[in-house]
Amino acid sequence: MAQLDSWRHSQRPSQSSFDSLSQALVSAQMLGAFKLFGAALVVVSVVYLFGANWLFLPKIIKLTMAPVLMLLLALISLHTSGLWMSVLHTAAGVMSGLSLAAVGQVYQTGADSFWLFVIWSILLVPWLYRKNLGVYLLLSAVSQTALWLYFDQSNHQIHTLALSSAALFIIQYVLFGRDKASLWVMSIGLVGLSLFAALNYHHQGTWGQQLLWLFIAMVPLGVLVLSKRQVPLMATVLTGVITSLFILVLAYFNVRSFWVYALAAQLWFGLCAWGLYRYFGAHKNKYAMHIPLLAIGGWLSCLFVIFGLITWIDDTYALWGALATIVGLGVLWRGKVAYFRHLGYSSVMIGMGLITLGLSESFELSALGILSLVWLPILGVLYRLRVHWLYLLLHILGWYGALMGYALYLDTMRSSELYGSWGVWSAMVYGLGLMGCVLLMREGVYWRTVSGFILSIAVGFGVMTTLPIGIPPFWSALGLLAILGALLMRLPPSQSLKLSVLGLLAGIGFAPILAVILVFASALSRQDRLMTILSILVGIGLLWLMYYQLSVPFLVKFIIILSSGLLMTIVATVLDERSQHGELEQAGVKDAKA
C-alpha cells in the first residue's frame, strides 16, 4: 500500500493542471487554431449556402466549385507547415471526393458507389507524399467503405469480410504509416475487427479460422514488442485479444448458465492479469497493465451474477444487494492481496446492481434521487478504502449509466416527473463525468485516458441533447462552467474577459463543444497529434450534429454558422495582438535594464 501511495505521488505533476491548461487556452498555437476554426466555419457557412440552393445553381458552378476549392486549399498549404498543412491537405482530399459526387449528380451517370469510393481512395494517395495523419485517417475510412460496399454487392462469403478488412489495414500501414499515430489506427482497427469476428462469426468456421482472428489482433503487439514502443498501446491490444478469446471460448462450448459465465470471467481474466503482472512487474510505467483485465473480468462476472440472481431471489433484490455490498466492503477493509480486493469490489458491484434494481421497482418515479443517495456514500467509502482509481472510475461510470438509463426509461414512458426535475439530475449526471476526469487528473494517469474520457462524455451529451427529453442547457453544463471559471481566474483579467465568451457555448446548450475545446488546447500544448486529431474529429461531428438539429430556416442557419466563425476569428485575433504587444513590452523592459 505504501508503494502504491508513493507511486501516486510521483505521478502527480509538479505544476497545477489547471494552471497549464489556462496558459494553453491563450497559447500561440491555440489562438492560431481559433483563427483556423473561425475561418473554417465561415467557409462551411458559404458551402452550406450553396448546398441549400444546389438545385437552382447552374451546372458549371456545380462542377467547378469543389475542384476550385481543392486547388485553392492546395495553394494555401504551400505557405503553411505542420498541423496547418495537414488540415488543408485533408480538406483538399475531401474536395476531391465531392468533385466525383458532383459529376455523378449533375450528369446522372448512375455509377456504382463502390467505384466512387475506389477512385476517391486512389485520388487520396498522392496527398500522402509526406506524413499526414488527417489524410491517412480519411484514406482508411474511404478505402474501408469501398471494401464493405464491394462485399455488400457481391456473393462472396460474408465471414471473409473482416479478414479482407484486416489485410487492408495492414497493407495501408506498411505503405503509408510513418508515425505512432498511424500505428494506433492500425492496431485499434485490427482489435476491433477481431472482436467483430468473434461476436458475429463464431458459428461460421473452425478453430483455425478463429485463431486467425486472434493472430490478426496480435500483429501490432509483435511490432510493439520488437520496437519497444508505447506500453499503453500494448495493453490495449492485449486486452482486446484476451477479451475476444474469452468470447470465442464461451461461444464454442455454448454454455447456458450465468453462474458458469461469472466463474469463467473471474478465472480467465484473473489468470491473464496475474500473468501480465508476473511478466511486466510493478514498475510505475507498467503498473496498471493488469488492472484493465481485472476490471473487465470483474464487471462481466458481476453482470452474469446479477442476471443469475434475478431468476432466483424474486423480489428481495435490495436485501440481497445490501448483504453483498457489506461482504464486499468487509473484504476490501481486511484484504491485502490485490486479487482478493478485486473480488471484494466485484461483490460491492453485485450488491449495488441488485440495490439499483430493487429500488427502481419499489419506488418507481422517485428512484432517481434515491439511487444517487445510495451510490454517493458507497463511492466515498470505496475511496477511503484505497480502491484503485480505475475501479473508482468504473463505479462513477456505473452510477452515470444507471442515471442515464433510468432517464431514458422515463422518457419512453413520457413521465411528467422527468420533464419537471431533469434539470437538477442532468447537472448531477454531467458532474459525474467531470468527477471522473478530476479523479484521473489527480492520480496523474496517462493524460490521453483523461482526454478520451472527456471526449466520450462530450459525445454522449451531444447526442443526448438531440433527444426530446428537455435538458435545460444551463443546468446540464453547470459543472463544466465552474471548471471554466476556475481556469479563467488564473489568467490576466483582459484575457479572461475575452475568453469568457467560451462560457456562452455551455450556457446556451453547447457544453460538449466547450469540453472539446479544453481537450484540444491541452493537446496542442503537449504537442500530442493523436489527441489533437481526435479532438478535431469529435468537434466537427458535434458541430455538424448541433447545426443539423437547428429547427430554423436555412438562411437563419447560415447566419448562425457565419456569425460563429466571425466571432471566433475576431476573439482570437484580438487576443493574439494583445499577447504579441505584451511580449514586445517585456522585451523592451529587458533591453532597458540591460
C-alpha positions as CSV (number, residue, x, y, z in Angstrom):
1,M,0.0,0.0,0.0
2,A,2.9,2.4,0.8
3,Q,4.4,1.6,-2.6
4,L,1.1,2.4,-4.3
5,D,0.9,5.8,-2.4
6,S,4.4,6.7,-3.3
7,W,3.8,5.8,-6.9
8,R,0.7,8.0,-6.9
9,H,2.6,11.0,-5.5
10,S,5.4,10.5,-8.0
11,Q,2.9,10.6,-10.9
12,R,1.3,13.9,-9.9
13,P,2.6,16.8,-12.0
14,S,4.5,19.5,-10.1
15,Q,2.6,22.2,-11.9
16,S,-1.2,22.5,-11.4
17,S,-3.1,21.0,-14.3
18,F,-5.5,24.0,-14.2
19,D,-2.6,26.5,-14.5
20,S,-1.1,24.7,-17.5
21,L,-4.5,24.4,-19.2
22,S,-5.2,28.1,-18.5
23,Q,-2.0,29.0,-20.4
24,A,-2.8,26.5,-23.1
25,L,-6.0,28.4,-23.8
26,V,-4.1,31.6,-24.8
27,S,-1.0,29.9,-26.3
28,A,0.0,30.9,-29.8
29,Q,-0.9,27.5,-31.2
30,M,-4.4,27.7,-29.6
31,L,-5.1,31.2,-30.9
32,G,-4.0,30.1,-34.3
33,A,-6.3,27.2,-34.1
34,F,-9.2,29.5,-33.1
35,K,-8.5,31.6,-36.2
36,L,-8.4,28.4,-38.4
37,F,-11.7,27.1,-36.9
38,G,-13.3,30.5,-37.3
39,A,-12.2,30.6,-41.0
40,A,-13.4,27.0,-41.4
41,L,-16.9,27.9,-40.1
42,V,-17.1,30.9,-42.4
43,V,-16.2,28.6,-45.3
44,V,-18.7,26.0,-44.1
45,S,-21.4,28.6,-44.0
46,V,-20.7,29.6,-47.6
47,V,-20.7,25.9,-48.6
48,Y,-24.0,25.4,-46.8
49,L,-25.5,28.4,-48.6
50,F,-24.5,26.9,-51.9
51,G,-25.8,23.4,-50.8
52,A,-29.2,24.8,-49.7
53,N,-29.5,26.3,-53.2
54,W,-27.9,23.5,-55.1
55,L,-30.9,22.7,-57.3
56,F,-31.0,26.3,-58.5
57,L,-27.3,26.6,-59.4
58,P,-26.0,26.4,-63.0
59,K,-24.2,23.2,-64.0
60,I,-20.9,25.0,-64.5
61,I,-20.9,26.2,-60.9
62,K,-21.8,22.7,-59.6
63,L,-18.9,21.1,-61.5
64,T,-16.2,23.7,-60.8
65,M,-16.9,24.6,-57.1
66,A,-15.3,21.6,-55.5
67,P,-12.2,21.4,-57.8
68,V,-11.6,25.2,-57.4
69,L,-11.8,24.8,-53.6
70,M,-9.4,21.9,-53.8
71,L,-6.9,23.9,-55.9
72,L,-7.3,26.9,-53.5
73,L,-6.6,24.8,-50.4
74,A,-3.6,23.2,-52.1
75,L,-2.1,26.6,-53.0
76,I,-2.7,27.9,-49.5
77,S,-1.0,24.8,-48.0
78,L,2.3,25.7,-49.8
79,H,2.7,28.6,-47.4
80,T,2.0,26.5,-44.2
81,S,3.5,23.6,-42.4
82,G,2.8,21.1,-39.7
83,L,-0.8,20.9,-38.4
84,W,-2.0,23.6,-40.8
85,M,-0.7,21.8,-43.8
86,S,-2.3,18.5,-42.6
87,V,-5.7,20.1,-42.1
88,L,-5.6,21.9,-45.5
89,H,-4.5,18.7,-47.3
90,T,-7.3,16.7,-45.6
91,A,-9.8,19.3,-46.7
92,A,-8.5,19.1,-50.2
93,G,-8.9,15.3,-50.1
94,V,-12.5,15.7,-49.1
95,M,-13.0,18.1,-52.0
96,S,-11.6,15.5,-54.4
97,G,-14.4,13.1,-53.3
98,L,-17.0,15.8,-53.6
99,S,-15.9,16.6,-57.1
100,L,-16.6,13.0,-58.1
101,A,-20.0,13.1,-56.4
102,A,-20.9,16.4,-58.2
103,V,-20.1,14.8,-61.6
104,G,-22.3,11.9,-60.9
105,Q,-25.1,14.0,-59.6
106,V,-25.1,16.5,-62.5
107,Y,-24.9,14.0,-65.3
108,Q,-26.8,11.3,-63.6
109,T,-24.2,8.7,-64.6
110,G,-25.6,6.0,-62.4
111,A,-22.1,5.0,-61.4
112,D,-21.7,2.3,-58.7
113,S,-21.0,3.8,-55.3
114,F,-18.3,1.2,-54.8
115,W,-16.3,2.6,-57.7
116,L,-16.8,6.1,-56.5
117,F,-15.0,5.2,-53.2
118,V,-12.3,3.2,-55.0
119,I,-11.5,6.2,-57.3
120,W,-11.6,8.5,-54.3
121,S,-9.1,6.3,-52.5
122,I,-6.7,6.4,-55.4
123,L,-7.0,10.2,-55.6
124,L,-6.1,10.4,-51.9
125,V,-2.8,8.5,-52.3
126,P,-0.8,11.4,-53.8
127,W,-1.6,13.6,-50.7
128,L,0.4,11.1,-48.6
129,Y,3.7,12.1,-50.3
130,R,4.6,13.3,-46.7
131,K,3.5,12.4,-43.2
132,N,-0.2,13.4,-42.8
133,L,-2.4,11.8,-40.2
134,G,-5.5,13.5,-41.4
135,V,-5.3,12.2,-44.9
136,Y,-4.2,8.8,-43.5
137,L,-7.4,8.6,-41.4
138,L,-9.5,9.8,-44.4
139,L,-7.9,7.1,-46.7
140,S,-8.6,4.5,-44.0
141,A,-12.3,5.5,-43.8
142,V,-12.8,5.7,-47.6
143,S,-11.0,2.5,-48.5
144,Q,-12.7,0.5,-45.8
145,T,-16.1,1.9,-47.0
146,A,-15.2,0.8,-50.5
147,L,-14.4,-2.7,-49.3
148,W,-17.6,-3.1,-47.4
149,L,-19.6,-1.9,-50.3
150,Y,-17.9,-4.5,-52.5
151,F,-18.8,-7.3,-50.1
152,D,-22.3,-5.9,-49.7
153,Q,-22.9,-6.1,-53.5
154,S,-21.2,-9.4,-54.2
155,N,-21.9,-13.0,-53.5
156,H,-18.8,-13.7,-51.5
157,Q,-19.0,-15.3,-48.1
158,I,-19.6,-12.6,-45.6
159,H,-17.2,-14.0,-42.9
160,T,-14.3,-13.2,-45.2
161,L,-15.1,-9.5,-45.0
162,A,-13.3,-9.0,-41.7
163,L,-10.2,-10.8,-42.9
164,S,-10.0,-8.7,-46.1
165,S,-10.6,-5.5,-44.0
166,A,-7.7,-6.5,-41.6
167,A,-5.4,-7.1,-44.6
168,L,-6.3,-3.7,-46.0
169,F,-5.4,-2.1,-42.6
170,I,-2.0,-3.8,-42.6
171,I,-1.2,-3.0,-46.2
172,Q,-2.1,0.6,-45.7
173,Y,0.1,0.9,-42.7
174,V,3.1,-0.8,-44.4
175,L,2.8,1.6,-47.4
176,F,1.8,4.9,-45.8
177,G,2.3,4.5,-42.0
178,R,5.1,6.8,-40.9
179,D,4.4,7.6,-37.2
180,K,3.0,6.2,-34.0
181,A,-0.4,7.7,-34.7
182,S,-0.8,5.5,-37.8
183,L,0.2,2.5,-35.8
184,W,-2.6,3.4,-33.3
185,V,-5.0,3.5,-36.2
186,M,-4.0,0.1,-37.5
187,S,-3.9,-1.5,-34.0
188,I,-7.3,-0.2,-33.0
189,G,-8.8,-1.3,-36.3
190,L,-7.4,-4.8,-36.0
191,V,-8.5,-5.3,-32.5
192,G,-12.0,-4.0,-33.4
193,L,-12.2,-6.4,-36.3
194,S,-11.1,-9.4,-34.1
195,L,-13.9,-8.6,-31.6
196,F,-16.3,-8.1,-34.5
197,A,-15.4,-11.5,-35.9
198,A,-15.6,-13.2,-32.5
199,L,-19.0,-11.8,-31.9
200,N,-20.6,-12.4,-35.3
201,Y,-18.8,-15.3,-37.0
202,H,-18.0,-17.7,-34.1
203,H,-20.5,-20.2,-35.6
204,Q,-19.2,-20.0,-39.1
205,G,-15.8,-21.6,-39.1
206,T,-13.3,-23.9,-37.5
207,W,-11.0,-23.2,-34.6
208,G,-8.3,-22.5,-37.1
209,Q,-10.2,-19.5,-38.5
210,Q,-11.0,-18.2,-35.0
211,L,-7.3,-18.4,-34.1
212,L,-6.6,-16.5,-37.3
213,W,-8.6,-13.6,-35.9
214,L,-6.5,-13.6,-32.8
215,F,-3.3,-13.7,-34.8
216,I,-4.5,-10.6,-36.7
217,A,-5.1,-8.8,-33.4
218,M,-1.6,-9.8,-32.2
219,V,0.2,-8.4,-35.3
220,P,0.6,-4.9,-33.8
221,L,1.5,-6.5,-30.5
222,G,4.5,-8.1,-32.1
223,V,5.5,-4.9,-33.7
224,L,5.4,-3.1,-30.4
225,V,7.4,-5.8,-28.5
226,L,10.1,-5.8,-31.1
227,S,10.3,-2.0,-31.3
228,K,9.7,-1.4,-27.6
229,R,7.0,1.2,-28.3
230,Q,4.2,2.6,-26.2
231,V,3.1,0.4,-23.3
232,P,-0.5,1.7,-23.2
233,L,-1.0,0.6,-26.8
234,M,0.4,-2.8,-25.9
235,A,-2.1,-3.0,-23.0
236,T,-4.9,-2.1,-25.4
237,V,-4.0,-4.8,-27.8
238,L,-3.6,-7.4,-25.1
239,T,-6.9,-6.5,-23.6
240,G,-8.7,-6.9,-26.9
241,V,-7.0,-10.2,-27.7
242,I,-7.8,-11.7,-24.3
243,T,-11.4,-10.5,-24.3
244,S,-12.0,-11.8,-27.9
245,L,-10.6,-15.2,-26.9
246,F,-12.9,-15.3,-23.8
247,I,-15.9,-14.7,-26.1
248,L,-14.8,-17.4,-28.5
249,V,-14.4,-20.0,-25.8
250,L,-17.8,-19.3,-24.3
251,A,-19.4,-19.3,-27.8
252,Y,-17.7,-22.6,-28.7
253,F,-18.9,-24.5,-25.6
254,N,-22.4,-22.9,-25.8
255,V,-22.9,-22.8,-22.0
256,R,-26.3,-21.6,-20.9
257,S,-25.6,-20.9,-17.2
258,F,-24.9,-17.4,-16.0
259,W,-23.1,-18.8,-13.0
260,V,-20.6,-20.6,-15.2
261,Y,-20.1,-17.4,-17.2
262,A,-19.4,-15.5,-14.0
263,L,-16.9,-18.1,-12.7
264,A,-15.2,-18.3,-16.1
265,A,-14.8,-14.5,-16.3
266,Q,-13.2,-14.3,-12.8
267,L,-10.8,-17.2,-13.5
268,W,-9.9,-16.2,-17.1
269,F,-9.2,-12.5,-16.6
270,G,-7.7,-13.2,-13.2
271,L,-5.1,-15.6,-14.6
272,C,-4.3,-13.4,-17.5
273,A,-3.9,-10.4,-15.3
274,W,-1.6,-12.4,-13.0
275,G,0.5,-13.5,-16.0
276,L,0.8,-9.8,-17.1
277,Y,1.8,-8.7,-13.6
278,R,4.4,-11.5,-13.3
279,Y,5.9,-10.7,-16.8
280,F,6.0,-6.9,-16.7
281,G,6.5,-6.5,-12.9
282,A,5.3,-3.5,-10.9
283,H,7.3,-0.7,-12.5
284,K,5.5,2.6,-12.3
285,N,5.2,2.8,-16.1
286,K,3.7,-0.7,-16.4
287,Y,1.9,-1.0,-13.0
288,A,-1.6,-0.8,-14.4
289,M,-1.3,-3.1,-17.3
290,H,-3.1,-5.9,-15.5
291,I,-5.7,-3.7,-13.9
292,P,-7.9,-3.3,-17.0
293,L,-8.2,-7.1,-17.3
294,L,-9.2,-7.4,-13.7
295,A,-11.7,-4.6,-14.2
296,I,-13.3,-6.2,-17.3
297,G,-13.4,-9.6,-15.7
298,G,-14.9,-8.2,-12.5
299,W,-17.7,-6.3,-14.3
300,L,-18.5,-9.1,-16.6
301,S,-18.8,-11.5,-13.7
302,C,-20.9,-9.0,-11.8
303,L,-23.4,-8.8,-14.7
304,F,-23.6,-12.5,-15.0
305,V,-24.1,-13.0,-11.3
306,I,-26.8,-10.3,-11.3
307,F,-28.6,-12.0,-14.2
308,G,-28.4,-15.3,-12.4
309,L,-29.7,-13.9,-9.1
310,I,-32.7,-12.2,-10.8
311,T,-34.2,-15.6,-11.7
312,W,-33.5,-16.9,-8.2
313,I,-34.3,-14.4,-5.5
314,D,-37.5,-13.0,-6.9
315,D,-38.5,-9.7,-5.2
316,T,-35.8,-9.4,-2.5
317,Y,-33.2,-7.7,-4.6
318,A,-32.5,-4.8,-2.2
319,L,-31.9,-7.2,0.8
320,W,-29.5,-9.5,-1.1
321,G,-27.8,-6.4,-2.6
322,A,-27.2,-4.9,0.8
323,L,-25.8,-8.2,2.0
324,A,-23.4,-8.5,-1.0
325,T,-22.3,-4.9,-0.5
326,I,-21.5,-5.4,3.2
327,V,-19.5,-8.5,2.4
328,G,-17.6,-6.8,-0.3
329,L,-16.7,-3.8,1.8
330,G,-15.5,-6.1,4.6
331,V,-13.2,-7.9,2.1
332,L,-11.8,-4.5,0.9
333,W,-11.3,-3.4,4.5
334,R,-9.3,-6.5,5.6
335,G,-7.9,-7.7,2.3
336,K,-4.3,-7.0,1.4
337,V,-3.8,-9.1,-1.7
338,A,-4.8,-7.3,-5.0
339,Y,-6.9,-10.2,-6.3
340,F,-8.9,-10.5,-3.1
341,R,-9.5,-6.8,-3.1
342,H,-10.7,-7.2,-6.7
343,L,-13.2,-9.9,-5.5
344,G,-14.4,-7.6,-2.8
345,Y,-15.0,-4.8,-5.3
346,S,-16.9,-7.2,-7.5
347,S,-19.1,-8.2,-4.6
348,V,-19.8,-4.5,-4.0
349,M,-20.8,-4.0,-7.6
350,I,-23.1,-7.0,-7.5
351,G,-24.8,-5.6,-4.4
352,M,-25.1,-2.1,-6.0
353,G,-26.7,-3.6,-9.1
354,L,-29.2,-5.5,-7.1
355,I,-30.0,-2.5,-4.9
356,T,-30.5,-0.4,-8.0
357,L,-32.9,-3.0,-9.5
358,G,-34.8,-3.3,-6.2
359,L,-35.2,0.5,-5.6
360,S,-36.2,1.0,-9.2
361,E,-39.1,-1.5,-8.9
362,S,-40.1,-0.3,-5.4
363,F,-40.1,3.5,-5.7
364,E,-40.6,3.8,-9.4
365,L,-40.5,7.5,-10.3
366,S,-38.7,8.7,-7.2
367,A,-35.9,6.1,-7.6
368,L,-33.6,8.5,-9.5
369,G,-32.9,10.6,-6.4
370,I,-32.8,7.6,-4.0
371,L,-30.2,5.9,-6.3
372,S,-28.0,8.9,-6.1
373,L,-28.2,8.9,-2.3
374,V,-27.1,5.2,-2.2
375,W,-24.3,5.4,-4.8
376,L,-22.6,8.5,-3.4
377,P,-21.8,7.2,0.1
378,I,-20.5,3.9,-1.3
379,L,-18.2,5.9,-3.6
380,G,-16.9,7.8,-0.6
381,V,-16.3,4.5,1.3
382,L,-14.5,2.9,-1.6
383,Y,-12.2,6.0,-1.8
384,R,-11.4,5.7,1.9
385,L,-10.6,2.0,1.5
386,R,-8.0,3.0,-1.1
387,V,-9.6,1.2,-4.0
388,H,-7.6,1.5,-7.3
389,W,-8.5,4.6,-9.2
390,L,-9.7,2.5,-12.2
391,Y,-12.3,0.8,-10.1
392,L,-13.5,4.2,-8.7
393,L,-13.8,5.4,-12.3
394,L,-15.8,2.3,-13.2
395,H,-18.0,3.0,-10.2
396,I,-18.7,6.5,-11.4
397,L,-19.4,5.2,-14.9
398,G,-21.9,2.7,-13.4
399,W,-23.6,5.4,-11.5
400,Y,-23.6,7.5,-14.6
401,G,-25.1,4.7,-16.7
402,A,-27.8,3.9,-14.1
403,L,-29.0,7.5,-14.0
404,M,-28.9,7.9,-17.8
405,G,-30.6,4.6,-18.4
406,Y,-33.4,5.4,-15.9
407,A,-33.8,8.9,-17.5
408,L,-34.2,7.3,-20.9
409,Y,-36.7,4.8,-19.4
410,L,-38.8,7.7,-18.1
411,D,-38.6,9.4,-21.4
412,T,-40.0,6.3,-23.2
413,M,-42.8,6.3,-20.6
414,R,-43.4,10.0,-21.2
415,S,-43.2,10.6,-17.5
416,S,-44.0,14.1,-16.3
417,E,-41.5,13.6,-13.4
418,L,-38.7,13.6,-15.9
419,Y,-39.6,16.9,-17.5
420,G,-40.2,18.5,-14.1
421,S,-36.9,17.6,-12.5
422,W,-34.5,16.6,-15.2
423,G,-32.6,19.9,-14.9
424,V,-31.2,19.0,-11.5
425,W,-30.5,15.4,-12.5
426,S,-28.7,16.5,-15.7
427,A,-26.4,18.8,-13.7
428,M,-25.6,15.9,-11.4
429,V,-25.0,13.5,-14.3
430,Y,-22.7,15.8,-16.1
431,G,-20.9,16.5,-12.9
432,L,-20.3,12.7,-12.5
433,G,-18.5,12.7,-15.8
434,L,-16.4,15.7,-14.6
435,M,-15.8,13.9,-11.3
436,G,-14.2,11.1,-13.2
437,C,-12.0,13.5,-15.2
438,V,-10.8,15.2,-12.0
439,L,-10.1,11.8,-10.4
440,L,-8.0,10.8,-13.3
441,M,-6.1,14.1,-13.3
442,R,-5.4,13.9,-9.6
443,E,-4.0,10.4,-9.9
444,G,-1.6,11.7,-12.6
445,V,-2.5,8.8,-15.0
446,Y,-1.8,8.8,-18.7
447,W,-3.3,12.0,-19.9
448,R,-4.8,10.5,-23.1
449,T,-7.1,8.4,-20.9
450,V,-8.4,11.6,-19.3
451,S,-8.9,13.3,-22.6
452,G,-10.5,10.3,-24.1
453,F,-12.9,10.2,-21.2
454,I,-13.8,13.9,-21.6
455,L,-14.4,13.4,-25.3
456,S,-16.7,10.4,-24.7
457,I,-18.7,12.5,-22.2
458,A,-18.9,15.3,-24.7
459,V,-20.1,12.9,-27.4
460,G,-22.7,11.4,-25.1
461,F,-24.2,14.7,-24.1
462,G,-24.0,16.0,-27.6
463,V,-26.2,13.0,-28.7
464,M,-28.4,13.3,-25.6
465,T,-29.3,16.9,-26.3
466,T,-30.7,15.9,-29.7
467,L,-33.3,13.7,-28.0
468,P,-36.6,15.1,-27.0
469,I,-36.1,14.9,-23.2
470,G,-35.9,18.6,-22.5
471,I,-32.4,19.1,-20.9
472,P,-32.1,22.7,-19.6
473,P,-28.7,23.8,-21.1
474,F,-27.5,25.8,-18.1
475,W,-28.1,23.0,-15.5
476,S,-26.5,20.3,-17.6
477,A,-23.4,22.5,-18.1
478,L,-23.1,23.8,-14.5
479,G,-20.1,21.7,-13.6
480,L,-18.2,22.5,-16.8
481,L,-18.9,26.2,-16.4
482,A,-17.4,26.0,-12.9
483,I,-14.2,24.5,-14.2
484,L,-14.0,27.1,-17.0
485,G,-14.4,29.8,-14.3
486,A,-11.5,28.3,-12.3
487,L,-9.4,28.3,-15.5
488,L,-10.1,31.9,-16.4
489,M,-9.3,33.1,-12.8
490,R,-5.7,32.0,-13.4
491,L,-5.4,34.3,-16.4
492,P,-4.9,38.1,-16.6
493,P,-8.3,40.0,-16.4
494,S,-8.1,41.2,-20.0
495,Q,-7.6,37.7,-21.4
496,S,-10.1,36.0,-19.1
497,L,-12.7,38.6,-20.1
498,K,-12.3,37.9,-23.8
499,L,-12.2,34.1,-23.3
500,S,-15.3,34.2,-21.1
501,V,-17.3,34.2,-24.4
502,L,-16.5,30.4,-24.4
503,G,-18.8,30.1,-21.4
504,L,-21.7,31.1,-23.7
505,L,-21.1,27.9,-25.5
506,A,-22.1,25.9,-22.4
507,G,-24.7,28.3,-21.2
508,I,-26.8,28.2,-24.4
509,G,-26.5,24.4,-24.7
510,F,-23.2,23.7,-26.4
511,A,-21.3,22.3,-23.4
512,P,-19.8,19.4,-25.3
513,I,-18.1,21.9,-27.7
514,L,-16.5,23.7,-24.7
515,A,-15.2,20.3,-23.4
516,V,-13.7,19.5,-26.8
517,I,-12.0,22.9,-26.9
518,L,-10.4,22.4,-23.5
519,V,-9.1,19.0,-24.6
520,F,-7.8,20.4,-27.8
521,A,-6.0,23.2,-26.0
522,S,-4.2,20.8,-23.8
523,A,-3.4,18.5,-26.7
524,L,-1.8,21.4,-28.6
525,S,0.3,22.5,-25.5
526,R,1.5,18.9,-25.2
527,Q,2.1,18.5,-28.9
528,D,0.1,15.3,-28.9
529,R,-1.0,14.9,-32.5
530,L,-3.3,11.9,-31.8
531,M,-5.5,13.7,-29.3
532,T,-5.4,16.8,-31.4
533,I,-6.8,15.0,-34.4
534,L,-9.4,13.2,-32.2
535,S,-10.5,16.5,-30.7
536,I,-10.9,17.9,-34.2
537,L,-12.9,15.0,-35.4
538,V,-15.2,15.0,-32.4
539,G,-15.6,18.7,-32.6
540,I,-16.5,18.5,-36.3
541,G,-19.1,15.8,-35.5
542,L,-20.6,17.7,-32.7
543,L,-20.8,20.9,-34.7
544,W,-22.5,19.0,-37.6
545,L,-24.9,17.4,-35.1
546,M,-25.6,20.8,-33.5
547,Y,-26.2,22.7,-36.7
548,Y,-28.1,19.9,-38.3
549,Q,-30.6,19.8,-35.4
550,L,-31.4,23.5,-35.6
551,S,-35.1,23.9,-36.4
552,V,-34.7,27.2,-38.2
553,P,-34.9,28.3,-41.9
554,F,-31.7,27.7,-43.9
555,L,-30.9,31.4,-44.1
556,V,-31.0,31.8,-40.4
557,K,-28.8,28.7,-40.0
558,F,-26.4,30.2,-42.5
559,I,-26.2,33.4,-40.5
560,I,-25.6,31.5,-37.2
561,I,-22.7,29.5,-38.6
562,L,-21.2,32.6,-40.3
563,S,-21.5,34.6,-37.0
564,S,-19.9,31.8,-35.0
565,G,-16.9,31.8,-37.3
566,L,-16.5,35.5,-37.4
567,L,-16.8,35.8,-33.6
568,M,-14.2,33.1,-33.0
569,T,-11.8,34.7,-35.5
570,I,-12.2,38.2,-34.0
571,V,-11.6,37.0,-30.4
572,A,-8.5,35.0,-31.4
573,T,-7.1,37.9,-33.4
574,V,-7.6,40.4,-30.6
575,L,-6.0,38.1,-28.0
576,D,-3.1,37.3,-30.4
577,E,-2.4,41.0,-31.0
578,R,-2.5,41.7,-27.2
579,S,-0.2,38.8,-26.4
580,Q,2.3,40.0,-29.1
581,H,2.1,43.5,-27.7
582,G,2.8,42.2,-24.2
583,E,5.8,40.3,-25.4
584,L,7.2,43.3,-27.1
585,E,6.8,45.4,-24.0
586,Q,8.6,42.7,-21.9
587,A,11.4,42.6,-24.4
588,G,11.7,46.4,-24.2
589,V,11.9,46.4,-20.5
590,K,14.6,43.7,-20.6
591,D,16.6,45.8,-23.1
592,A,16.2,48.9,-21.0
593,K,17.6,47.0,-17.9
594,A,20.4,45.7,-20.0
